């Protein structure tokens, strides 16, 4: 007789521990990271419930970083995790991408930039986890509302890679009133380098000629940022 493999399911848990029921009764905000992941994972394995699988993954990746590892881990790496496999890995990556796009859409349509902190809130959750330096331009209208953002360069930041013509090409095309420069430091330390300061000065001068104000340059670290405006670098 063929042996049937038993899989733990959500309904095998006590009612008060089931993520679906908790979400319905109390709202999604009360669920832990593991419980939210378990709803996406759905089914467990012969040895673990979906919640236990999620708890194990978070423990292996360091739960103190929250769900940030999902930005970094590749689809192939997720597929190799015991209890995940191809379909669940795809589901997890799809949900993270949806969340990222929803955040970007919401921010583009609502945020009016009035401080460096506003910029940090707009880009922090995505840029703090990037493994390479991304140099971006945030374009604003006359009311300081975000029109668009774009990557200028990806990789090690140096003056030869960040040319004013590349920085201002899209702002000119979009007829924006001003721009904010943003880049991340993968080390997590947002302290500006000598080259960061030199690049910023060069771009500010080009902006004056073109009639587009450079309002600030924000460097993103791991959960913290540095504003050139606030530090007196510009």
ZITAGI-V808194 format. One record per residue. N is the residue number from 1. RES is the residue in one small letter. PSI is psi in whole degrees, -180 to 180 (* if undefined). Layout:
((N & RES & PSI) (N & RES & PSI))
//
This chain:
((1 & x & 131) (2 & x & 132) (3 & x & 128) (4 & x & 138) (5 & x & 127) (6 & x & 133) (7 & x & 131) (8 & x & 139) (9 & x & 166) (10 & x & -39) (11 & x & -8) (12 & x & -14) (13 & x & 155) (14 & x & 148) (15 & x & -43) (16 & x & -10) (17 & x & 0) (18 & x & 121) (19 & x & -38) (20 & x & -48) (21 & x & -39) (22 & x & -42) (23 & x & -44) (24 & x & -41) (25 & x & -41) (26 & x & -14) (27 & x & 156) (28 & x & -25) (29 & x & -19) (30 & x & -12) (31 & x & 144) (32 & x & 169) (33 & x & -41) (34 & x & -40) (35 & x & -39) (36 & x & -44) (37 & x & -38) (38 & x & -35) (39 & x & -37) (40 & x & -43) (41 & x & -36) (42 & x & -72) (43 & x & 152) (44 & x & -159) (45 & x & -170) (46 & x & -31) (47 & x & -23) (48 & x & 148) (49 & x & 169) (50 & x & -37) (51 & x & -42) (52 & x & -37) (53 & x & -46) (54 & x & -42) (55 & x & -40) (56 & x & -43) (57 & x & -45) (58 & x & -39) (59 & x & -42) (60 & x & -35) (61 & x & -7) (62 & x & 90) (63 & x & -17) (64 & x & -16) (65 & x & 5) (66 & x & -139) (67 & x & 14) (68 & x & -29) (69 & x & -24) (70 & x & -21) (71 & x & -33) (72 & x & -37) (73 & x & 136) (74 & x & 163) (75 & x & -42) (76 & x & -39) (77 & x & -42) (78 & x & -40) (79 & x & -24) (80 & x & -9) (81 & x & 131) (82 & x & 127) (83 & x & -4) (84 & x & -73) (85 & x & -173) (86 & x & -55) (87 & x & -47) (88 & x & -36) (89 & x & -44) (90 & x & -42) (91 & x & -44) (92 & x & -46) (93 & x & -36) (94 & x & -43) (95 & x & -42) (96 & x & -41) (97 & x & -40) (98 & x & -46) (99 & x & -41) (100 & x & -43) (101 & x & -37) (102 & x & -41) (103 & x & -44) (104 & x & -42) (105 & x & -46) (106 & x & -45) (107 & x & -42) (108 & x & -35) (109 & x & -13) (110 & x & -30) (111 & x & 128) (112 & x & 119) (113 & x & 118) (114 & x & -4) (115 & x & 162) (116 & x & -32) (117 & x & -36) (118 & x & -41) (119 & x & -44) (120 & x & -45) (121 & x & -33) (122 & x & -37) (123 & x & -14) (124 & x & -52) (125 & x & -27) (126 & x & -49) (127 & x & -24) (128 & x & -21) (129 & x & -2) (130 & x & 139) (131 & x & -11) (132 & x & 160) (133 & x & 129) (134 & x & 124) (135 & x & 120) (136 & x & 160) (137 & x & 127) (138 & x & 123) (139 & x & 135) (140 & x & 152) (141 & x & -172) (142 & x & -19) (143 & x & 12) (144 & x & 27) (145 & x & 144) (146 & x & 127) (147 & x & -41) (148 & x & 159) (149 & x & 153) (150 & x & 152) (151 & x & 132) (152 & x & -48) (153 & x & 156) (154 & x & 126) (155 & x & -168) (156 & x & 130) (157 & x & 123) (158 & x & 165) (159 & x & -31) (160 & x & -25) (161 & x & -31) (162 & x & 94) (163 & x & 138) (164 & x & -36) (165 & x & -34) (166 & x & -34) (167 & x & -41) (168 & x & -5) (169 & x & -50) (170 & x & -43) (171 & x & -39) (172 & x & -44) (173 & x & -35) (174 & x & 4) (175 & x & 44) (176 & x & 157) (177 & x & -32) (178 & x & 168) (179 & x & 160) (180 & x & 131) (181 & x & 140) (182 & x & 134) (183 & x & 161) (184 & x & 156) (185 & x & 108) (186 & x & -22) (187 & x & -20) (188 & x & -14) (189 & x & 116) (190 & x & 8) (191 & x & 130) (192 & x & 144) (193 & x & 170) (194 & x & -40) (195 & x & -36) (196 & x & -44) (197 & x & -42) (198 & x & -43) (199 & x & -43) (200 & x & -45) (201 & x & -43) (202 & x & -42) (203 & x & -38) (204 & x & -44) (205 & x & -41) (206 & x & -38) (207 & x & -38) (208 & x & -40) (209 & x & -39) (210 & x & -11) (211 & x & 26) (212 & x & 116) (213 & x & 137) (214 & x & 106) (215 & x & -33) (216 & x & 166) (217 & x & 118) (218 & x & 127) (219 & x & 127) (220 & x & 127) (221 & x & -157) (222 & x & 90) (223 & x & 5) (224 & x & 164) (225 & x & 164) (226 & x & 131) (227 & x & 125) (228 & x & -36) (229 & x & -48) (230 & x & -33) (231 & x & -5) (232 & x & 20) (233 & x & -8) (234 & x & *))
//
